[in-house]
């Protein structure tokens, strides 16, 4: 598949990534601790019944220049100990408001650099989760790991604690690229790390890459993708670098070193797509790839793929998300709630027995409908008006009215061969998958007044 470069300039406008709807910049400070408690209690009576747990570990030994995450620069084990103890307390605090019959189907550790924690602290948090929750038969338990801080002993300990998926944040194999974004390369070659992981049974391996960084070009990124394909992880993600220096000031240094143009980024996306799909991977959603027998691809075929702040997942493993740690975002059916960013204040408030919610959002039925429509476009590239109407007990006409769907407004997408639609459904074409964020944005009534707040689509 080759992108139509004549469309690049037309569609290279700021649009959300839609890991949530409404996006996080719509969260309000009026949503605090009491609203969070009420939202947890309400979530017990809503679907999905399963529980997804997100653990945020903000610590990093050094800060990568491209990073848009909430991080805390430290190697201080005492600070880590204080933080981990607070996370354990927060888990117990939330558990008090959850229906004990609900079961955990997914645990995701992100950051920051989760594997910067001493492994015994990871084991402690996992033990508290197991002590306080029931689990489904085969939950997915995953950790994002910096490969430069991973070895056989750490991998063994993760497996003993129940982890069955390890995601390696490689970003690029090119040393010059890594040096210029302040990221360490692993001393143990990634090939050897994967062999160590796969010496254990039933452990999934993910690779994460970023394109759009200084000194990346089509040739070098193609070589990175070819090496990745030879190693053959179960899943790969190719993230488009989000340049948001108005939020993350450290990113401005990358402007001095030179960022690829939108056309170059799209060529990198195309190169990754071609290398991976020609070596047995299936493209999934916006930026994921998986093998044909992988649960994610099976979900795509069944049109049951889902997306949250942790990425794509299946509806079978997805639960309402309850987040622990500074900046963690809980994603319940009717509300979002985000912990505040200050790590020290987070610890102080949790130790007082208080939650530390900085902001959040309560969704109306209308917003839930919009969220569902956007999720279907982003994940499954297909929207059935009748299915959406049945899900929310309204008419298809009401759904179209809520998302502001007008056939005339979609003629541009149709003329550009990005979308096909009729009275029953809307379907994104193969060509349209390059521009799926733009297509999803066309269903977003809130977007008109907020374009400047998002990274560009390409």
Backbone torsions as a table, in degrees:
resi	resn	phi	psi	omega
1	UNK	NA	137.0	-179.1
2	UNK	-125.1	129.3	179.8
3	UNK	-70.3	150.9	177.2
4	UNK	-88.0	104.3	-174.3
5	UNK	-69.2	-15.0	175.2
6	UNK	-67.8	-18.3	-179.7
7	UNK	-93.3	-9.3	-173.9
8	UNK	-59.7	-54.0	-176.9
9	UNK	-62.0	-37.3	-178.2
10	UNK	-62.0	-40.6	-172.6
11	UNK	-105.0	3.0	179.9
12	UNK	-85.2	71.5	-179.5
13	UNK	-123.7	158.8	-180.0
14	UNK	-66.8	125.4	175.4
15	UNK	-143.3	153.1	179.2
16	UNK	-66.6	162.6	172.8
17	UNK	-88.1	-13.0	175.6
18	UNK	57.4	41.2	166.8
19	UNK	-72.3	-16.8	170.6
20	UNK	-146.2	161.4	168.5
21	UNK	-137.8	128.2	-8.3
22	UNK	-62.9	157.4	177.7
23	UNK	-61.4	163.7	-172.0
24	UNK	-61.9	-24.0	-179.8
25	UNK	-71.8	-7.1	175.1
26	UNK	-91.4	-7.3	179.5
27	UNK	-61.0	149.7	-175.0
28	UNK	-120.4	147.6	-178.9
29	UNK	-71.3	-17.6	179.3
30	UNK	-68.9	-16.1	176.8
31	UNK	-85.3	109.5	-175.7
32	UNK	-125.3	-153.3	-174.5
33	UNK	-60.8	-45.3	-177.5
34	UNK	-66.4	-37.8	177.4
35	UNK	-66.3	-35.1	178.2
36	UNK	-64.8	-46.0	179.0
37	UNK	-59.5	-43.9	178.8
38	UNK	-62.9	-39.4	179.9
39	UNK	-65.6	-39.5	177.4
40	UNK	-61.2	-47.5	-178.6
41	UNK	-63.3	-40.2	177.5
42	UNK	-64.0	-36.8	-176.9
43	UNK	-62.7	-23.0	178.9
44	UNK	-64.0	-20.2	-176.3
45	UNK	-108.1	12.9	-177.1
46	UNK	-124.7	159.7	176.5
47	UNK	-93.9	153.3	-4.5
48	UNK	-74.2	152.4	-179.1
49	UNK	-74.5	-31.1	-177.4
50	UNK	-61.7	158.2	179.3
51	UNK	-111.6	128.2	168.4
52	UNK	-107.2	134.3	-179.4
53	UNK	-112.2	132.1	174.4
54	UNK	-116.6	127.3	177.9
55	UNK	-110.9	118.8	179.9
56	UNK	-100.7	120.1	176.3
57	UNK	-111.5	105.1	-170.7
58	UNK	-79.1	-10.8	-168.1
59	UNK	-73.9	139.4	174.5
60	UNK	-140.2	140.7	177.3
61	UNK	-71.8	-23.8	172.9
62	UNK	-154.8	156.4	-174.9
63	UNK	-102.0	122.9	176.4
64	UNK	-73.6	138.6	-173.7
65	UNK	-64.3	-28.3	-177.1
66	UNK	-81.0	-11.3	-165.2
67	UNK	-65.2	131.3	174.7
68	UNK	-107.9	6.7	-177.0
69	UNK	-86.2	168.8	176.6
70	UNK	-89.8	111.5	-171.0
71	UNK	-128.7	166.0	-179.7
72	UNK	-139.9	115.9	-176.9
73	UNK	-76.5	111.8	177.7
74	UNK	-169.6	152.9	166.8
75	UNK	-120.9	10.6	-173.0
76	UNK	-73.6	110.9	-177.2
77	UNK	-67.9	-31.0	178.8
78	UNK	-66.1	-41.3	177.0
79	UNK	-63.5	-40.7	177.9
80	UNK	-61.5	-41.3	-179.8
81	UNK	-61.3	-46.4	-179.7
82	UNK	-61.9	-41.4	-179.2
83	UNK	-66.4	-46.3	-179.3
84	UNK	-60.8	-41.0	177.7
85	UNK	-61.2	-37.4	178.2
86	UNK	-67.9	-41.2	178.0
87	UNK	-60.0	-43.0	178.9
88	UNK	-61.3	-40.4	178.1
89	UNK	-65.7	-40.9	-179.2
90	UNK	-63.4	-38.3	177.6
91	UNK	-58.4	-46.5	179.9
92	UNK	-65.2	-37.6	179.4
93	UNK	-62.8	-45.0	-179.8
94	UNK	-67.7	-38.5	-177.7
95	UNK	-56.4	-31.8	-179.0
96	UNK	-58.9	-27.0	-174.8
97	UNK	-101.5	-2.3	-178.1
98	UNK	-97.2	144.2	175.5
99	UNK	-63.1	121.4	-176.4
100	UNK	-64.3	-14.0	178.9
101	UNK	-79.6	-16.9	-179.7
102	UNK	-73.3	147.1	-173.4
103	UNK	-119.8	149.2	178.0
104	UNK	-80.5	128.2	177.9
105	UNK	-113.4	-13.1	-174.2
106	UNK	-156.5	135.8	170.9
107	UNK	-129.9	130.9	-179.7
108	UNK	-130.3	127.9	176.3
109	UNK	-104.4	121.8	178.6
110	UNK	-133.1	-178.8	-177.7
111	UNK	-167.5	-148.9	16.0
112	UNK	61.7	-164.5	179.3
113	UNK	-127.9	90.5	-176.8
114	UNK	-55.1	-37.1	-177.8
115	UNK	-82.0	11.1	166.8
116	UNK	-78.2	-16.5	175.8
117	UNK	-70.3	140.2	168.2
118	UNK	-56.2	139.4	-170.5
119	UNK	-62.9	-28.0	179.1
120	UNK	-65.7	-28.2	176.7
121	UNK	-72.9	-36.3	173.6
122	UNK	-60.4	-45.2	-179.7
123	UNK	-61.0	-37.3	179.5
124	UNK	-63.7	-46.1	-179.8
125	UNK	-63.9	-43.0	178.9
126	UNK	-62.5	-37.3	179.1
127	UNK	-63.8	-40.9	178.9
128	UNK	-64.7	-39.9	177.7
129	UNK	-61.8	-46.2	-179.6
130	UNK	-65.1	-32.5	179.6
131	UNK	-71.3	-24.8	-171.6
132	UNK	-109.7	-9.0	-176.0
133	UNK	-134.9	151.6	166.2
134	UNK	-87.1	159.2	-178.6
135	UNK	-125.7	151.3	168.8
136	UNK	-71.6	175.4	-173.2
137	UNK	-62.8	-43.9	-176.3
138	UNK	-131.5	73.3	-179.5
139	UNK	-70.6	152.6	173.3
140	UNK	-92.5	124.2	-179.4
141	UNK	-125.2	112.4	-169.1
142	UNK	-128.9	150.8	174.5
143	UNK	-133.8	135.8	169.9
144	UNK	-80.7	124.6	-175.7
145	UNK	-124.1	139.6	170.1
146	UNK	-81.3	118.0	-175.4
147	UNK	-62.1	-23.3	179.5
148	UNK	-71.7	-12.5	-178.4
149	UNK	-117.1	24.7	-175.7
150	UNK	-120.5	140.5	175.0
151	UNK	-146.6	179.1	-174.4
152	UNK	-61.4	-39.8	-178.3
153	UNK	-64.1	-43.5	-179.5
154	UNK	-65.5	-42.3	178.5
155	UNK	-60.0	-46.1	179.3
156	UNK	-57.4	-42.3	-178.5
157	UNK	-67.4	-38.9	177.3
158	UNK	-61.1	-44.1	-179.4
159	UNK	-62.8	-41.9	178.9
160	UNK	-63.4	-27.0	178.8
161	UNK	-85.7	0.8	175.1
162	UNK	104.1	0.8	179.7
163	UNK	-68.1	136.2	178.3
164	UNK	-128.8	11.3	172.8
165	UNK	-150.1	129.5	177.9
166	UNK	-122.8	125.2	-178.5
167	UNK	-107.0	119.2	-177.7
168	UNK	-94.3	118.0	179.0
169	UNK	-83.3	77.9	-175.4
170	UNK	-75.8	-44.5	179.7
171	UNK	71.5	-47.4	175.3
172	UNK	-167.7	150.3	174.8
173	UNK	-89.8	-11.5	-175.5
174	UNK	-77.5	120.8	-175.1
175	UNK	-63.6	-37.8	-179.4
176	UNK	-63.4	-40.5	177.8
177	UNK	-62.6	-47.5	-178.8
178	UNK	-62.1	-42.6	-179.8
179	UNK	-60.3	-39.2	-175.0
180	UNK	-81.0	-9.4	173.8
181	UNK	-111.4	10.3	174.2
182	UNK	66.4	38.0	178.7
183	UNK	-117.3	132.3	179.4
184	UNK	-74.9	140.1	171.0
185	UNK	-87.0	148.9	-179.5
186	UNK	-70.7	141.5	174.4
187	UNK	-72.9	-34.0	174.8
188	UNK	-85.8	120.7	180.0
189	UNK	-54.1	144.8	-178.1
190	UNK	-57.6	-35.8	178.0
191	UNK	-56.5	-41.9	-179.9
192	UNK	-71.3	-37.9	177.2
193	UNK	-60.1	-42.2	180.0
194	UNK	-65.5	-39.1	176.1
195	UNK	-61.1	-41.0	177.3
196	UNK	-61.5	-45.4	-179.3
197	UNK	-62.9	-44.4	-175.2
198	UNK	-78.7	-2.6	172.4
199	UNK	-70.5	-14.6	174.4
200	UNK	-97.3	149.4	-177.7
201	UNK	-80.6	144.9	170.4
202	UNK	58.3	41.8	175.8
203	UNK	-112.4	121.0	177.9
204	UNK	-82.2	145.9	179.7
205	UNK	-121.3	124.5	175.3
206	UNK	-112.2	148.1	169.9
207	UNK	-117.7	136.7	173.8
208	UNK	-113.7	134.0	176.7
209	UNK	-130.6	157.8	175.3
210	UNK	-125.9	133.8	173.0
211	UNK	-118.2	148.1	-175.9
212	UNK	109.1	14.1	-179.3
213	UNK	-92.5	159.1	176.5
214	UNK	-55.8	141.3	177.5
215	UNK	71.3	4.6	168.6
216	UNK	-83.7	142.4	169.9
217	UNK	-142.9	177.9	-174.5
218	UNK	-61.3	-41.6	-178.1
219	UNK	-63.5	-49.8	-176.6
220	UNK	-67.0	-38.4	-178.5
221	UNK	-72.8	-31.1	174.0
222	UNK	-62.3	-42.8	178.3
223	UNK	-63.2	-39.0	176.5
224	UNK	-61.7	-44.0	-180.0
225	UNK	-67.1	-36.8	179.1
226	UNK	-65.9	-40.7	177.1
227	UNK	-65.4	-42.2	178.6
228	UNK	-59.6	-43.6	-178.8
229	UNK	-64.3	-35.5	178.3
230	UNK	-66.2	-37.5	178.5
231	UNK	-70.0	-31.7	171.5
232	UNK	65.8	60.6	171.6
233	UNK	-67.5	166.7	179.2
234	UNK	-72.1	-38.1	-180.0
235	UNK	-137.9	150.8	173.7
236	UNK	-132.8	150.0	173.8
237	UNK	-128.5	133.7	175.2
238	UNK	-117.7	97.1	-178.0
239	UNK	-82.2	136.6	169.5
240	UNK	-77.8	125.2	-179.7
241	UNK	-58.6	127.1	179.3
242	UNK	-98.3	110.0	-178.3
243	UNK	-91.4	105.4	-176.0
244	UNK	-131.9	60.8	-175.6
245	UNK	-64.3	-18.4	176.1
246	UNK	-71.2	-15.9	174.8
247	UNK	-106.8	-45.9	-179.2
248	UNK	-112.3	92.4	-173.3
249	UNK	-62.1	-28.1	-179.5
250	UNK	-61.8	-21.2	-179.4
251	UNK	-69.0	-18.6	-176.0
252	UNK	-61.4	-26.7	179.1
253	UNK	-61.2	-28.2	-179.4
254	UNK	-70.7	-24.9	177.3
255	UNK	-64.8	-36.6	179.0
256	UNK	-66.3	-34.8	-176.7
257	UNK	-85.5	-10.6	173.4
258	UNK	95.5	113.0	178.2
259	UNK	-100.1	140.4	177.3
260	UNK	-59.7	149.1	175.8
261	UNK	-73.2	165.9	-179.3
262	UNK	-57.6	-39.7	-179.3
263	UNK	-64.8	-37.9	177.7
264	UNK	-67.3	-40.1	178.2
265	UNK	-62.1	-41.3	-179.6
266	UNK	-67.3	-33.9	175.4
267	UNK	-65.2	-37.3	176.2
268	UNK	-65.7	-42.8	176.5
269	UNK	-58.1	-45.3	-180.0
270	UNK	-62.3	-42.7	-179.7
271	UNK	-61.5	-44.7	178.3
272	UNK	-61.9	-45.8	-179.7
273	UNK	-57.9	-46.8	-176.5
274	UNK	-67.6	-45.6	-179.8
275	UNK	-60.8	-46.6	-173.4
276	UNK	-73.8	-41.5	-179.8
277	UNK	-71.6	-23.5	177.5
278	UNK	-84.8	-6.2	178.5
279	UNK	-116.6	23.7	170.2
280	UNK	99.7	1.3	178.3
281	UNK	-91.0	152.7	176.2
282	UNK	-109.9	133.8	178.5
283	UNK	-74.4	136.4	-176.9
284	UNK	-130.2	123.2	175.4
285	UNK	57.5	-138.7	-172.4
286	UNK	-79.7	-38.3	-167.0
287	UNK	-152.2	8.5	-176.9
288	UNK	-103.6	154.3	173.8
289	UNK	-136.8	144.6	179.5
290	UNK	-151.2	161.8	176.2
291	UNK	-70.1	159.5	-174.1
292	UNK	-63.1	-29.3	-179.1
293	UNK	-92.7	6.9	-179.2
294	UNK	-77.2	146.9	-179.8
295	UNK	-56.7	-34.2	-179.5
296	UNK	-64.0	-44.2	-178.9
297	UNK	-70.6	-35.5	175.6
298	UNK	-60.8	-39.2	177.4
299	UNK	-64.7	-36.7	177.0
300	UNK	-61.5	-46.9	-179.3
301	UNK	-62.6	-33.5	-180.0
302	UNK	-89.3	0.5	-178.1
303	UNK	56.4	44.2	178.9
304	UNK	-125.8	26.2	178.1
305	UNK	-77.1	147.1	-177.0
306	UNK	-133.0	160.4	-179.0
307	UNK	-139.4	136.1	171.9
308	UNK	-138.8	-167.3	-177.1
309	UNK	-63.3	-19.7	-179.7
310	UNK	-90.3	-3.0	178.6
311	UNK	115.6	-161.4	-179.9
312	UNK	-79.4	145.6	177.0
313	UNK	-155.6	169.9	179.9
314	UNK	-90.6	156.7	178.8
315	UNK	-67.5	-21.1	179.3
316	UNK	-69.3	-37.5	-178.3
317	UNK	-94.2	-19.2	-176.2
318	UNK	-73.0	131.0	170.2
319	UNK	-122.3	179.5	168.0
320	UNK	-67.2	137.4	-171.0
321	UNK	-93.9	128.8	174.7
322	UNK	-117.9	117.4	-171.5
323	UNK	-102.7	144.2	-178.5
324	UNK	-129.0	138.5	-178.3
325	UNK	107.5	161.9	-179.5
326	UNK	-57.4	136.2	179.0
327	UNK	71.6	-3.9	-179.4
328	UNK	-59.2	139.1	-179.7
329	UNK	-111.9	117.9	174.3
330	UNK	-84.4	137.3	-178.7
331	UNK	-122.6	93.1	177.6
332	UNK	-97.5	172.2	-176.5
333	UNK	-61.3	-37.6	-174.1
334	UNK	-114.5	3.7	-177.5
335	UNK	-161.0	154.6	168.3
336	UNK	-116.1	146.7	177.3
337	UNK	-144.2	129.0	-178.2
338	UNK	-118.0	128.1	172.7
339	UNK	-67.0	151.4	178.8
340	UNK	-68.4	163.0	-170.9
341	UNK	-85.2	-29.5	-173.5
342	UNK	-67.8	113.6	-175.1
343	UNK	-63.2	-42.8	-178.5
344	UNK	-66.5	-41.7	178.5
345	UNK	-67.7	-36.1	176.2
346	UNK	-57.2	-49.5	-179.9
347	UNK	-61.2	-43.6	-178.0
348	UNK	-61.0	-46.0	-177.4
349	UNK	-69.5	-42.1	178.9
350	UNK	-62.2	-40.8	179.8
351	UNK	-66.2	-21.4	174.6
352	UNK	-83.3	-6.7	-177.1
353	UNK	88.6	15.6	179.7
354	UNK	-107.2	147.2	166.3
355	UNK	-72.6	168.2	-176.8
356	UNK	-131.7	52.4	-179.2
357	UNK	-76.1	125.1	179.1
358	UNK	-91.4	-37.9	-178.1
359	UNK	-162.8	167.9	-179.7
360	UNK	-172.7	-166.0	-176.8
361	UNK	-161.3	132.9	173.9
362	UNK	-101.5	126.6	-175.3
363	UNK	-89.9	138.8	170.8
364	UNK	-83.0	168.9	176.0
365	UNK	-60.5	-39.5	178.4
366	UNK	-59.0	-43.8	-179.1
367	UNK	-69.3	-32.1	175.0
368	UNK	-64.7	-37.6	177.9
369	UNK	-65.2	-46.0	178.7
370	UNK	-61.2	-42.9	178.3
371	UNK	-57.9	-44.8	-179.6
372	UNK	-62.5	-45.2	-178.9
373	UNK	-61.4	-47.2	-179.8
374	UNK	-64.7	-40.0	178.3
375	UNK	-60.9	-41.2	179.5
376	UNK	-63.8	-41.3	179.0
377	UNK	-68.1	-46.0	-177.2
378	UNK	-66.7	-38.2	-172.4
379	UNK	-94.9	-50.2	-170.9
380	UNK	-106.8	-4.0	177.1
381	UNK	56.2	26.9	-176.5
382	UNK	-155.5	135.9	177.7
383	UNK	-131.4	122.0	172.5
384	UNK	-98.1	119.6	178.9
385	UNK	-62.1	-39.1	-178.6
386	UNK	-67.9	-40.0	178.5
387	UNK	-63.2	-44.9	179.7
388	UNK	-63.6	-40.4	179.9
389	UNK	-64.3	-42.9	179.3
390	UNK	-64.4	-37.2	-179.2
391	UNK	-62.7	-35.4	-175.0
392	UNK	-110.6	9.1	176.1
393	UNK	55.9	44.8	173.4
394	UNK	-133.4	177.2	-179.7
395	UNK	-87.0	157.1	174.6
396	UNK	-56.9	-35.4	179.2
397	UNK	-63.0	-39.0	178.0
398	UNK	-65.7	-40.0	177.4
399	UNK	-60.3	-47.7	-179.7
400	UNK	-60.6	-38.7	179.2
401	UNK	-67.1	-39.6	-177.9
402	UNK	-64.7	-40.9	-179.2
403	UNK	-89.8	1.9	177.4
404	UNK	67.2	33.4	-178.5
405	UNK	-75.2	123.6	174.4
406	UNK	-131.5	126.9	-176.7
407	UNK	-54.5	-39.6	-177.7
408	UNK	-61.7	-38.0	-178.9
409	UNK	-68.1	-21.9	-179.5
410	UNK	-93.9	0.5	-178.4
411	UNK	-62.2	-33.5	178.1
412	UNK	-62.3	-43.8	176.5
413	UNK	-62.3	-40.9	-179.7
414	UNK	-65.7	-45.8	-179.4
415	UNK	-63.6	-31.2	177.8
416	UNK	-86.6	4.1	177.0
417	UNK	62.9	35.6	178.7
418	UNK	-97.6	-25.4	-172.6
419	UNK	-141.6	145.3	167.1
420	UNK	-122.7	139.6	177.5
421	UNK	-150.0	155.3	172.9
422	UNK	-143.1	-164.9	-176.6
423	UNK	-67.3	-20.5	-175.2
424	UNK	-95.8	-31.9	-169.1
425	UNK	-157.8	168.1	171.7
426	UNK	-126.3	131.3	-178.4
427	UNK	-132.4	132.1	177.6
428	UNK	-82.4	132.3	179.7
429	UNK	-78.9	170.9	175.3
430	UNK	-57.6	-44.0	177.8
431	UNK	-62.7	-37.1	-177.2
432	UNK	-69.1	-18.8	-178.8
433	UNK	-62.4	-25.5	175.6
434	UNK	-66.1	-23.7	-172.3
435	UNK	-122.1	29.6	-172.2
436	UNK	-65.7	-29.8	176.9
437	UNK	-64.6	-39.7	178.1
438	UNK	-64.7	-40.6	-179.4
439	UNK	-66.6	-44.5	178.0
440	UNK	-60.5	-38.3	-178.4
441	UNK	-63.2	-24.6	179.3
442	UNK	-68.2	-14.6	177.5
443	UNK	-98.0	5.9	-172.5
444	UNK	-104.2	102.9	-179.3
445	UNK	-66.1	-21.2	-177.3
446	UNK	-80.7	-12.7	-164.7
447	UNK	-71.4	-29.5	-170.6
448	UNK	-54.8	-34.8	-174.8
449	UNK	-100.3	10.6	-172.8
450	UNK	-134.3	16.1	-172.9
451	UNK	-60.3	-34.6	-175.0
452	UNK	-69.9	-9.4	-173.3
453	UNK	-91.1	-0.5	-173.2
454	UNK	-121.2	159.9	173.2
455	UNK	-73.2	158.5	-180.0
456	UNK	-70.2	157.9	-173.4
457	UNK	-68.4	-28.9	-173.5
458	UNK	-121.3	NA	NA
